[in-house]
Amino acid sequence: MTNIKVVRATLSPLWTVVYNLFLLLVICTLSRLLFIGANITHFPALTISHLIEMCAGGIRFDISALMYVMGLYMLLLLIPLRVRQKEAYQQAVSIVYTLLGCLFVIANSLDTMYFPFTGQRTTCAFFTEMEHETNLTKILLHALWENWFVTLGCLALCAGLFFGHKRHYRADMPMQKSLYYTLHAAILLLVIYFAVIGIRGGFGAYTRPMNISNAAQYTNKPSETGIVLNTPFSLIQTITAQTYIEPDYFKTEEELDAVFTPVHQPDTTRLFKPLNIVVIIMESFSKEYIGSLNTDLADGHYKGYTPFLDSLIAESYTWQHSFANGVKSIDAMPSVLAGIPSLIQPYITTPYANNAIQSIAERLKHKGYYSAFFHGAPNGSMGFQAFARSAGFTDYYGMDEYGVKEDFDGTWAIWDEPFFQYFASEMGHFPQPFFTAIFSASSHHPFKVPEAYKDSFPTGTHPIHECIGYSDYALRRFFEKMQEYDWFDETLFIITADHTNHLSDPNYTTDCGRYEIPIIFYLPHSALRGMDQGIIQQTDIMPTILDYIGYDKPYIAFGKNALDSTSKEYAVNYNNGVYQLFEDSLMLQFDGKQTIAAYNYIKDRQLKYDINNKCDTREAELFLKAYIQQYISRMKTNRLFVE
């Protein structure tokens, strides 16, 4: 009987650990269900069987993350020291467990609120992206209130953890020191062994340690990896992750360049036209919101929320298939202004962000252009000011330069209407020719409009729709001001978005639709108008502008002149570990090793029918491989410019 008591006492700390880790696994599953429930519109056509498959696969990632996060707790409870028997020590270990477990739940819950804006689990890049923001506390409090059901769910899970976990275990039975340390050291080593197995994701010498990309094993679409993963795992895996590993699809530079090269060699015989150029990047202006670009939806009567932009599009040149190269605001500036897409990680947050680059501003400086970038947020926000300087802009105009604090929206930036008026007024003083760019802000979360404009715009089905209407009005007022200048007709305007936002139409809640944005070229009273049935992407804006005005020097851009009917039509973006290529009517999804899916994204708007096994994708895959290798190779060797 005594031996049984000794065994029970010896194993009691182990059973306590097992019980508490199992409780955490249950809570992780409930947290995953909360994540799914809050973001269900992002996962159309999700079946029960597939949901079970993903939740079951997610347990592997939960176990892995728990082995990392709860390592200290397990060590404190299992370390073979008799101090473990003291009540105070056990209470302290209980506190450690509760704090670590609650941090796990809170990280998942915060990401549940953030997922709609990124379409992926948060990685360590987030902290670099937000390091200059001073308003995160206010944004967080607003998000907690706006997503009250997630907040309550998080509190309930933390309460379940606090009240449900096992706090004490039996005191150690008297035994010889040598036996005591031997038994408990053996238990500790056994737990360490299984913890390593849990971190790696399985047994066997051939089991590679899991990383974020392994989540695709359980998904049908890249966006679904958010269900399988958990936020602590994503953060841990990206702490020291190598951003770019150069592929070897092509063995020689000649072979690589023959398939794709980002080096542009313009026609030097063309006449240079020194037009003023204005690039307008509208925050979150998804293509879904723009009625004139959606006449094929809702029986041709899709109203949208941008009456002014609709009227401008009628006098502009735009494209039927237009794509963002990223999903975040910081992805847009390099893509739009320097032809550098966001692959794997936003360029601004990579170790290569200080590479020498060639942007529109930098190139046109050689042609005597003055340049300025405008963003109404606090100077330094989102790293925009730093990038504007590295991109060669002469001046930067932010909240400091604007100066009127009363026009601050209280969260992000100066309201769009007054800041766009400021933008227009300042251009009246600039030497010509000039190149300017502005990044709007008012259609950003938390979604609100100035009090003076409450109930002035359609509220739609989501709070962002009213903000889109307000920002569209700001655009109207901006162009009214611009028409007062005698050089208005000599100014080329390009209007686009940084990324999409809340999407509700099933034609847009797909791996294709979440990248569809407007790209509009407007030259007043010119023949530059019409709807092109081809493809354009953000990285095409730089070469299209430079070729249109007859720029005659070589440069680097990972896009093409979208106005040249002889150039290859394509768009590329990176979606949760999967490269996506749009080419003619084909949408190819490639995981870096092989094509995993293909769709006719024009006929099959909702991407229901995978045609990977029904068409020859080898040529498209070869092009995408060349694109990837050129990007990573040039990024790592600082070759994003032409001498």
Summary of the structure (lengths in Angstrom):
residues: 643
radius of gyration: 27.6
end to end distance: 84.7
largest distance: 100.7
contacts: 2136
relative contact order: 0.12
helix: 49%
strand: 12%
